[in-house]
Amino acid sequence: MDHKHQCVALNDGHFIPVLGFGTTVPDKVPKSEVIKATKLAIEAGFRHIDSAYVYQVEEEVGLAIRSKIEDGTVKREDIFYTSKLWSTFHKPDLVRPSLEQSLKKLQLDYVDLFLIHFPLPLQSGMSLIPKDEQGKAISEAVDLCDTWEAMEKCKDAGLTKSIGVSNFNCQHLEMILNKPGLKYKPVCNQVECHPFLNQRKLLDFCKSKDIVLVAYGALGSPRDRWTDQNTPVLLDDPVLGALAKKHNRTPALIALRYQLQRGVVVLVKSFNEKRIKENMQVFEFQLTPEDMKILDNLNRNVRYYPVVDVFYGHPDYPHFDEC
């Protein structure tokens, strides 16, 4: 990894770039746009690329990464690539094959980070999220600790450099951390996080356990299939607007800078070349302690991503508590 790009240390000795490029695709955007946007992101200076099996774009993302390696823009070791284990593959004997399937699509030898995408397992089947007649997700009895053990084996096999989790609350993290015979702690927990949902309690807990918090949805709602259309638009908030004017930056840059100064790794996605380049300006300015307090006070526990609500009603659903 090229350390001229700002990174933070993970608890296993590897480093993660603090600014990452997300690759979920809005319904109306053709997958070919992912190739173009990922190439633009790498050209602009992004070295951390975040994707997942369930996004169904790993072939396109892999093509973009390989193309930038082939033209000499980057080496493989310069890129930090994240993939995720979907909930239909929690059975221990499915974990490695799932990662190998992603690697085949990517045409890469390893990923840098492999996450359990969601703490609750789902029954495998034709649908990504199978449901019963009442529309509730159908879950399977799979021990999370057994899944984690299979993740550890993927790390030992060299298929991933680091392993972590996503959408976990404090209780789910404790289940892993207290696992008998734990070999590797999760290096990170990727969750929705932005000024309207600052995850202060979860952030403090993760810091106390040397687990990095990674923020998705950092700019609020992009109005796509993954998000709740009825929530307030974060980037239209007058407080963000006032701080943007003060620093002569965009509201998006204020929201991203807020996370970096809290010690949070932040993901951002865009299919617009100007905005992709603009997002790199997050390293060019600082918010004052007063600015940070003002932004902390915007918290209102607003969630933009109800896709996880397919699990709602499950006794282990992770969003009942702030942590």
N, C-alpha and C positions, 0 to 999 in steps of 0.2 A: 504493500500500500504506500502511495506517495504521501509523505507526511507534510508536504507543503499545504495540502488540503486539511482543514481543521477536523480533527478526530478526537474521540474520547476513548479511554481504555475500557475494555470489557473485563469481567472478572476471570476470564480464562487466558488473558494475555494478548488477545487480539484487539484490534482497534476498529471503531466504526465511525465513518464520516458523519459529522453532526447534521448535515443537510442531505436529504435523500429525495430521489425523484420517484413519485408514485405512478403506477401503470394501470389503474382501473380505467375502464373505458365506458363513457356514457353510451346509452342505447343507440343514439343516432350517429355516433362516430364510427366509421369503418375501422376494422382492426389494422388496416394498412397504415393508418395515422399513428398507431403506436410505434411502428418502426421509425417513421419520420421524427416523431417527438422524442423518442429515446435517443436517436442519433444527435438531434439538436441539443438535448440535455447534456450528453457527454461532451459535445463540442463546446458548450457553454461553461463546462467545468464541473458538472455533477459527476461524482464517482461512486455514489451510493444509489443503487437501483432496487426498488422494492416491488415485488410482484407476488403471485400466488397461483396455485393450481386452479382455484375457483374463479380467478379472473379470466381464465381461458385465453391468455395472450402470451404464454411463455414462449411459444415458437417465434412470435414476432419480436419479442424483447430479446431473445437469444440471437436472432438474426441481426438486430441492430448492434448489440454488443460485439458480436464477432466481426461485423463490418468495420467497426471503429478500431478493433484490434488489428485487423488485416491492413487497414490504411495507415497504421502507425500512430494514430491519435493517442491510444492507450495500450498498455500491456494488460494481460489478464489479471495480474496481481494488483493493478491500479484500481480495478473495479471491485466494489463490495456489493455482492448480489444476494438478495433475500428472497427465499421461497417459503411456502407455508403448507402445512399438512391439513387438508380439509377434514371435516368432522365425520365423513363416511369411511375414513381410513385409520381410525383410532386403534383398531385391533392390532396388537403388537406385530403379527405376521404381515400386516399390510403397510406398516410404516416405511420400511426400507423400499419396497417396490414402488410406493407412491413417490418417494424422492427420486428413485431411479427413472421413473416415468418423466418427472420434471426435467431431470438432467438430459434425457434423450431428446425432449422437445427443445431444450435450450442448446443442445449440442455442446455442453460444457462438461468438464470432468468433475467439478465440485461446485457447491454453492458456498457462500461465505457465512450465511446464517439461515437456519431452518427453524421455523416457528410452529408450534401447535396453534393453528389459526383461531380455534375457539375451544374452551375447556370441555364442552359437552359433545359426546359422540352422537352420530346419527346413523340410522340403518342405511346400508349401502343399497343402491338401486339405480334405476334409470335417471331419476331426478337428483339434482344436487341437494335439494332440501325436501325429502319425502315427507308428506303430511298425512294425518288420518282424516276421517270424514269431517271432524270439527275444525280442520285446518291447523291443528297443533303438530309441531315437529315430532317425528317418531324417533325416540332415542334408544340406544342400545346400552346394555350393562357392560361397560368396559371400564376397568380400573385406570384412572388417570396416571397413577404411578407406573403401571405396566406400560402404558404408552410412552411415558417419559424414559423408561429403561430402554425401549426400542429406539428412541431418539438418541440416547447416549451411545448406542451401538453404531448408529449412522455416523456420529462424530469419530468414534474409534476407527471406523472403516475408511475415514478420509473423504467421505461423500459430502460432508459439511464441516466447515472450520469451527463454527459455533452453533449452539442450540439455545432456543428461548421460547417465549410464549406470546400470545396475543389475546386481548379481551379477557384477561384474568383479573379477578379481584384479589384482595389480600388473603381471603380464605383459600382460594385455589392455589395461590403461590405458596401458602403455608403447607398445603398438602404435598407439594413437590419438595419443598425445603426440609420437611420433616420425614421424608421417605427413608426408611431403613436402607442402608447401603448406597445412599445417594453418591454418585460419582462426579457429576457436574451440576452445578447450580444453573438455573436459567440466566443467560447473560442480559436479557432484556424482557420487557413487557410492552408490547405495542398496543396502544389503546387510543380511542378518540380523545382528543385533547385540544382545547382552544380557549380563548379568553372567556367564552360563555360556559365552559366546562373545564375548569383549570386542573381538576384531579389532584388538588393539594394533598389530601390525606394519602392517596395512593402513591403520589410522588415521594412523599416523606417516608412511607413504608419501604418503597423500592430502594431509595437512597440508603436507608438503614441496613438493607440486605445486600448492598453493592450490586443492585440490578438497575440497569439503565432504563428509563422510561422513554419510549419512542412514540411520538404523537402523529396520528393520522387525523384527517379532517381538520387540519390546523387552520384552514381559512374558512371554516364553517361549511355551509351547504353549497356544493356546485350544481345543485338542481339536476341530479341524475337519478338513475334507477335505484341507487343504494340509499338515497336520502329522503328525509321527511320534508315534504314541500310546504308544510304549514308553519315551520319555525321561522323566527326572525332572521334576516340576512346579516350575518356577522359583519361583513365588510361595509355595510351601510350604517353601522353604529356611529353616532356623532362623536363619541369619545375617541374611538379609533381614528376617525376623520380629523379631529383636532390635533392628535399626536402626529398624524401623518403630515399635516400642514406645518406643525412646529419643526419637524425634522426634514421637511422637504422630501418626503418619501411617500409611497403608496400605503393605504391601510393594510394591504397584504404583507408588506415588508415589516410593518410594525408588529403584526400578529406573529410572524415568523421569528423576528428578533426577540420578542417576549419569551418564546420557548427556549431559545438558545441561552439566554441569560439566566434561565431557571435551571439550566443543566439538563434540558430535555433535548433529545435528538428529534428533529422535525422533518416530516415528509411533506412534499408539495407536488401537485401534479398540474400540468397545463399542456394544451395542444397548440398554444399560441407562441410563436417564436420570440416575439418581443417580451412576453411575460416570463418565458423560460429564462431568457438572459437577465431580465430584471431581477428575478428571484436571487441571483447570485450576489446582488448588492447588499444582501443581509449582513455580510461581513464588513461593510464599509462604514457603519455607524453604531453608536451605543445609545441605549435608553438610560435615562437617569434613574436613581432609586425612587424618585417621586413618580416618574412615568410608570415604573413597575408596580408601585402601590395602586396607582389609578387603574391599571389593567387588571390587577388582582381583584379589584372591587367590581369588575364586570361579571364575575362568576354568577351564573344563575342556574346551573345544572341542566342546561339545554343540550339534548342529544340530537344530532342530525341523522344518525345512521340506524334506522329501525330494522335493517336487514337481520340484525341479530335477534329481533323480537320473534322470529320463528320459533325460538327456544322458550319464549315467555311462558311461565307456568311450570316450567321444570323446577324441581326443588333446589337444584344447584345453579339456577340462572344467576349470572354474575352481577347484575346491575341493580339489585335491591338496595344495596348499601353504597355509600360513597366510597367505601374501601372494602 
